[in-house]
Amino acid sequence: MSASPAPVDLPPAVAEWRAAIERLPADASPCRHLPPPHWTAIRENCLDFIDRFGVEAHRLGWTASQLFGVHPKYGTIRAEWCGALMVHRESARGVEFARVVFEWTSAHRGKQDQRDGTPVWEFAKRDSWSKQTHLILQLIGHGRTDVRYARVETQGSASRALSGSRRRGPS
């Protein structure tokens, strides 16, 4: 399934959700313990949800954290912090005041012991795993087959990539 083009009549908050999810690479999971194939499905389903139900979810008072949240330090490994769309790899069937409906289950907001997490795009900005994975994909995507390692060194807001000289892959 591929995401459809962004609808032009989205409220600003919903358009922001869509833009933020689109900026996250489809092939690099923002959370260390979320396998990339699972992330790809979740990302596509988030975009589909926004296109189909985003306006209604916003009208019903759903927030970015309630839909796309993850634990601020551990990501998706702490499910009680995850938003409704961050734990399901299937498309949503609808949205109601207190739940997002999936084919066989639903995700409720406001449950006891549930916390509002950090939106996944904010988590990806801060998490070093996400930064390193994204950097490696960028280097490989730019034809850098000589990358032996890539490391992100952060000093303030500047990041620098270091790469080795050993050839990667078949010669």
WOUR-V630820 format. One record per backbone hydrogen bond with DSSP energy under -1.0 kcal/mol. NH is the residue of the N-H (numbers start at 1). CO is the residue of the C=O. If there is no record, write none. Layout:
BEGIN
nh->NH co->CO
nh->NH co->CO
END
This chain:
BEGIN
nh->15 co->11
nh->16 co->12
nh->17 co->13
nh->18 co->14
nh->19 co->15
nh->20 co->16
nh->21 co->17
nh->22 co->18
nh->23 co->19
nh->34 co->31
nh->39 co->35
nh->40 co->36
nh->41 co->37
nh->42 co->38
nh->43 co->39
nh->44 co->40
nh->45 co->41
nh->46 co->42
nh->47 co->43
nh->48 co->44
nh->49 co->45
nh->50 co->46
nh->51 co->47
nh->52 co->48
nh->53 co->49
nh->54 co->50
nh->57 co->53
nh->58 co->54
nh->59 co->55
nh->60 co->56
nh->61 co->58
nh->62 co->57
nh->67 co->63
nh->68 co->64
nh->69 co->65
nh->70 co->118
nh->71 co->75
nh->75 co->71
nh->77 co->74
nh->81 co->78
nh->82 co->79
nh->83 co->69
nh->84 co->66
nh->85 co->67
nh->86 co->83
nh->93 co->101
nh->94 co->101
nh->96 co->99
nh->100 co->107
nh->101 co->94
nh->102 co->105
nh->107 co->100
nh->109 co->98
nh->114 co->111
nh->115 co->80
nh->118 co->70
nh->120 co->68
nh->122 co->119
nh->123 co->119
nh->124 co->120
nh->125 co->121
nh->126 co->122
nh->127 co->123
nh->131 co->127
nh->132 co->128
nh->133 co->129
nh->134 co->130
nh->135 co->131
nh->136 co->132
nh->137 co->133
nh->138 co->134
nh->139 co->135
nh->140 co->136
nh->141 co->137
nh->142 co->138
nh->143 co->140
nh->144 co->139
nh->145 co->143
nh->153 co->160
nh->155 co->158
nh->158 co->155
nh->160 co->153
nh->168 co->145
END
